[in-house]
Every structure is written in structure tokens, then in C-alpha cells.
Amino acid sequence: MTDAPAVPGRPPVRRGAGVGETGGVSAAVPPSPPTADPVLVALVRELEEHVGAQGWDQPPRLFALVPTAALAAAEPELAARMSLHAGAPGWTPVEQEDLPAHADLGDLLAQLAWPRGVDGVALVAERVVLPGEAEAAVVAAAAEQGQDAASVAAGHPRREELRVVVATTRSGAAASAVRLRRLDELLTGPDLLPALRSALATTLLD
């Protein structure tokens, strides 16, 4: 496994109030539900807004979640520029640049490990989903055409394009958000994408 860099060159984002790139994720879902955390829900909303401001058709974006108080204490100059203080609650997301080459998100997450200073991880990715009855036809068409299912699904007339955000912490807190491109609606919840949340949680294991 490869240690992802803890603090990349891009400035952190300050904490505020099926088929496609998410394919390949098949982690087992823990039997107990994650803990809901309103601070983490707010962070997920901020990340979706931050990435969404740059439009659609983006690659996956990965963020290390560092406790804001610890970051402020360890990096006082950075904290001063960002108006962070040592007693601040919650987390500061730090975007990870130069992600390793990957075939899909499952492949990407399998290559990651985090130092103890990283308390959580958040992922923003786009995916294409199809009605259940269309999935088998897409898989068959992809095999017949010698293409991957994601490419075929991307051109399907009944596809739905989504932007998903999933965050989880070592303590078991989790939050997620899904935006439908067609309706421009944002849905939030503690565990909208349990397989992806479980796969992210696995990267935090020692």
C-alpha cells in the first residue's frame, strides 16, 4: 500500500457550517450503521459546493480530514492565514494531489493508507447510474462491442449522472451527499452510499 501525502501543495479547504468512476467498489458493509455528525454533514456540503463550482466531468477528488485544532497547533502560520485557531472543532479537508493511476475507485482506494494525523477521508466522484432493467443490456452490449460498461452506460438515454461525496472518520462518523445533474438537487444523509463509505473506512485501518 502507498501512503498518500498528508499535506499536498494545494491549500486546504476551510471547514464550513454504480457505473463509472465509482465502479469496482465492493467492500463489505459493517453491520452497525455509522454515527451521524452534523459537523461532518456540513463539511460534505461544503466539499460538494467547492468541487461543483468547477463544473461537471471531473476526475475523482480525494481529501484527508485533519482535525482543525491539531492543524492549527502544528502549522501556526498556515492557521493564521486561514483564520483557524487551536480550539476549533471539526476537520479541515486537505486535497490530495497526484493520485496514483487507477482503473476505478476500488483500485484507487486499495492503494491508499493514511498516517495517524489524518482522522478521516472524503471522496468526491461522479458516477452514472441506470434503471435496474437497463443494466443487464448495457453489460451485454459492452461485451459484444469490446468496451467497458462505463463507456456504454455514459451514452445510454436513460442514464442519470450524479456527483457523490462520502466522508468517514476513524471514530465511525460518516456523511454523504448526492447531487443529480438533471435536477440539480442535493440529497444528504449519514450513509447514502454504504459500500463506498465502507471502502473509504478501510483505508483508515492501521
TAJOQUI-V346206 format. One record per run of one state. SS is the DSSP state (alpha for helix, beta for strand, coil for the rest). FROM is the first residue (numbers start at 1). TO is the last residue. Records with the same first field share a line. If there is no record, write none. Layout:
SS = FROM-TO  FROM-TO
This chain:
coil = 1-1  4-12  14-18  21-34  37-37  53-60  75-75  83-90  97-104  111-111  114-119  130-131  146-148  155-159  170-172  181-184  190-193  203-206
beta = 2-3  13-13  19-20  35-36  61-67  91-96  112-113  120-129  160-169  173-180  185-189
alpha = 38-52  68-74  76-82  105-110  132-145  149-154  194-202
